[in-house]
Amino acid sequence: MTARPGFPDLDIAPASTVVAPVGFVTARGDDADPALDGVRRGIADVRLEVFVGEQAVPFVLEIDARDFLATTVHVLAVGADGAALGAGRLLRDPVRPGRVHLGRLAVRRIARGTGLGARLVAALEAAAPTALAPAPGAGAPGPAIPGGAGITVVLAAQEQAMGFYERCGYREVGGGRYLDAGIWHRDMARTLPGVGAP
């Protein structure tokens, strides 16, 4: 990717086509398994291409310490050819049991309009219980989900993407619009049914 003034050169593996079937890989932020190096690289490729390259989000704001927490869950969409096509992450809310934050959702240009974004949201929602579970070897349990309640997924939607999230079942919550990395956002949320709920 060609650098712009003030931006570093980014060495991003290209994706030129979507090769079906597309699968989803889940990884915890602190997982040091070398077998996941390709997953971590794919997540970085997607996010840097979309957020830094296309939307001019400063590099220092895009990759943050929360990416590497034991409680962070990443999901990567991968084509049958191994190309990274989309990514997103879930952060556990440290003070509200049963709540996770969906963020850094990005789909590469080549895969937009294919339905991959909605499938990626569904894959992240399916991983929400993992984000609330104790990290392996963590000894202390994660925050309990109130009896019979569902998991609430909260996200900061770029205003231009709100229609997409509404189609995925999210509704606007909170106190209006705000700037994040120079882009207007609004908070949205959806409560997933609890175990055994209809």
C-alpha positions as CSV (number, residue, x, y, z in Angstrom):
1,M,0.0,0.0,0.0
2,T,1.4,3.4,-0.9
3,A,2.1,5.6,2.0
4,R,0.6,9.1,2.4
5,P,2.5,11.9,4.2
6,G,2.6,11.1,7.9
7,F,1.5,7.5,7.3
8,P,3.9,4.5,7.4
9,D,4.3,2.1,4.4
10,L,2.0,-0.9,5.2
11,D,3.0,-4.3,4.0
12,I,-0.5,-5.8,3.6
13,A,-1.1,-9.2,1.9
14,P,-3.4,-8.4,-1.1
15,A,-6.8,-10.0,-1.6
16,S,-8.1,-9.9,-5.2
17,T,-11.1,-12.3,-5.1
18,V,-13.4,-14.0,-2.7
19,V,-12.9,-17.8,-3.0
20,A,-15.8,-19.8,-1.4
21,P,-16.4,-21.3,1.0
22,V,-15.5,-18.6,3.5
23,G,-14.7,-19.8,7.0
24,F,-14.3,-18.1,10.4
25,V,-11.4,-18.5,12.8
26,T,-11.6,-17.4,16.4
27,A,-8.6,-16.6,18.6
28,R,-8.1,-15.0,22.0
29,G,-6.0,-11.9,22.2
30,D,-3.3,-13.4,24.4
31,D,-3.0,-16.7,22.6
32,A,0.7,-17.2,21.9
33,D,0.3,-20.3,19.8
34,P,2.6,-19.9,16.7
35,A,-0.1,-21.7,14.7
36,L,-2.2,-18.5,15.0
37,D,0.5,-16.2,13.6
38,G,-1.3,-16.3,10.2
39,V,-4.6,-15.4,11.9
40,R,-3.0,-12.5,13.7
41,R,-1.4,-11.3,10.4
42,G,-4.8,-11.6,8.6
43,I,-6.6,-9.6,11.2
44,A,-3.9,-6.9,11.0
45,D,-4.1,-6.9,7.1
46,V,-7.9,-6.4,7.1
47,R,-7.9,-3.7,9.8
48,L,-5.0,-1.8,8.4
49,E,-6.3,-1.8,4.9
50,V,-9.8,-0.7,5.8
51,F,-9.2,1.6,8.8
52,V,-5.8,3.1,8.2
53,G,-5.6,2.8,4.4
54,E,-9.1,3.6,3.3
55,Q,-10.5,5.7,6.3
56,A,-7.2,7.4,7.3
57,V,-7.5,6.3,11.0
58,P,-4.1,7.0,12.5
59,F,-2.1,3.8,12.9
60,V,-1.5,4.4,16.6
61,L,-5.2,4.4,17.2
62,E,-6.0,1.3,15.3
63,I,-3.9,-1.3,17.0
64,D,-4.3,-1.0,20.8
65,A,-3.4,-2.9,24.0
66,R,-6.9,-4.4,24.2
67,D,-6.1,-6.5,21.1
68,F,-3.8,-8.6,23.3
69,L,-5.9,-9.2,26.4
70,A,-6.9,-12.7,27.5
71,T,-10.5,-11.6,27.5
72,T,-10.5,-10.3,23.9
73,V,-11.9,-12.6,21.2
74,H,-11.0,-12.0,17.6
75,V,-12.8,-13.4,14.6
76,L,-11.3,-13.6,11.1
77,A,-13.1,-14.4,7.9
78,V,-10.9,-16.4,5.6
79,G,-11.5,-17.5,2.0
80,A,-10.9,-21.0,0.8
81,D,-7.6,-19.7,-0.7
82,G,-6.5,-18.5,2.7
83,A,-7.1,-14.8,2.0
84,A,-8.1,-12.7,5.0
85,L,-11.4,-11.0,4.0
86,G,-12.9,-9.6,7.2
87,A,-12.2,-9.2,10.9
88,G,-13.8,-8.1,14.2
89,R,-13.2,-8.3,17.9
90,L,-15.2,-8.7,21.1
91,L,-14.2,-7.0,24.4
92,R,-15.6,-8.1,27.7
93,D,-17.2,-5.2,29.6
94,P,-15.3,-5.3,33.0
95,V,-18.2,-3.8,35.0
96,R,-21.4,-5.1,33.4
97,P,-21.9,-8.8,33.5
98,G,-23.4,-10.3,30.4
99,R,-22.2,-7.4,28.1
100,V,-19.5,-7.4,25.4
101,H,-18.4,-4.7,23.0
102,L,-18.2,-5.6,19.3
103,G,-15.6,-3.5,17.5
104,R,-13.0,-3.2,14.8
105,L,-15.5,-4.8,12.3
106,A,-14.0,-4.5,8.8
107,V,-14.6,-6.2,5.5
108,R,-12.1,-5.8,2.6
109,R,-13.4,-4.0,-0.4
110,I,-13.3,-7.1,-2.6
111,A,-15.7,-8.9,-0.2
112,R,-18.2,-6.1,0.3
113,G,-21.7,-6.6,-1.1
114,T,-21.4,-10.4,-0.7
115,G,-23.2,-10.8,2.6
116,L,-19.9,-11.4,4.4
117,G,-20.4,-8.5,6.8
118,A,-23.6,-9.9,8.2
119,R,-22.1,-13.4,8.4
120,L,-19.1,-11.9,10.3
121,V,-21.4,-10.1,12.8
122,A,-23.2,-13.5,13.3
123,A,-19.9,-15.2,13.9
124,L,-18.9,-12.6,16.4
125,E,-22.3,-12.9,18.2
126,A,-21.8,-16.7,18.3
127,A,-18.4,-16.1,19.9
128,A,-19.9,-13.8,22.6
129,P,-20.1,-16.5,25.2
130,T,-16.4,-17.3,24.7
131,A,-15.6,-13.6,25.4
132,L,-17.5,-13.9,28.7
133,A,-15.9,-17.3,29.7
134,P,-12.8,-17.4,31.8
135,A,-9.6,-17.3,29.8
136,P,-7.8,-20.6,29.8
137,G,-5.6,-21.0,32.9
138,A,-7.1,-17.9,34.4
139,G,-8.4,-19.4,37.6
140,A,-10.9,-16.6,38.3
141,P,-14.3,-16.9,36.6
142,G,-15.5,-14.3,34.1
143,P,-18.4,-12.1,34.9
144,A,-21.6,-14.1,35.4
145,I,-24.5,-13.7,33.1
146,P,-27.6,-12.9,35.1
147,G,-29.8,-16.0,35.3
148,G,-31.6,-16.7,32.1
149,A,-30.6,-13.4,30.6
150,G,-29.1,-12.9,27.2
151,I,-25.8,-11.4,26.3
152,T,-26.0,-7.7,25.3
153,V,-23.7,-6.8,22.4
154,V,-22.8,-3.1,22.3
155,L,-21.0,-1.3,19.4
156,A,-19.9,2.1,18.3
157,A,-21.2,2.3,14.7
158,Q,-19.8,4.7,12.1
159,E,-22.9,6.7,11.1
160,Q,-22.5,5.6,7.5
161,A,-22.8,1.9,8.7
162,M,-25.8,2.3,10.9
163,G,-28.2,0.9,8.3
164,F,-26.1,-2.2,8.0
165,Y,-26.2,-2.8,11.8
166,E,-29.9,-2.1,11.9
167,R,-30.4,-4.9,9.3
168,C,-28.3,-7.1,11.7
169,G,-30.8,-6.4,14.5
170,Y,-29.0,-3.5,16.3
171,R,-30.8,-0.4,17.6
172,E,-29.4,3.0,18.5
173,V,-28.8,3.6,22.2
174,G,-27.3,6.3,24.3
175,G,-26.7,10.0,23.9
176,G,-26.3,10.9,20.3
177,R,-23.3,11.2,17.9
178,Y,-19.7,11.6,18.8
179,L,-16.4,11.7,17.0
180,D,-14.0,8.8,17.2
181,A,-10.8,9.0,15.1
182,G,-12.4,11.9,13.2
183,I,-15.4,9.8,12.2
184,W,-18.9,10.3,13.4
185,H,-20.3,7.4,15.5
186,R,-23.4,6.4,17.4
187,D,-23.8,3.6,20.0
188,M,-26.0,0.7,19.1
189,A,-26.9,-2.5,20.9
190,R,-28.6,-5.9,20.6
191,T,-29.4,-8.4,23.2
192,L,-28.9,-12.0,22.1
193,P,-31.3,-14.6,23.6
194,G,-30.1,-16.5,26.7
195,V,-29.5,-20.2,26.6
196,G,-32.8,-22.0,26.0
197,A,-34.6,-18.7,25.1
198,P,-36.7,-18.7,22.0
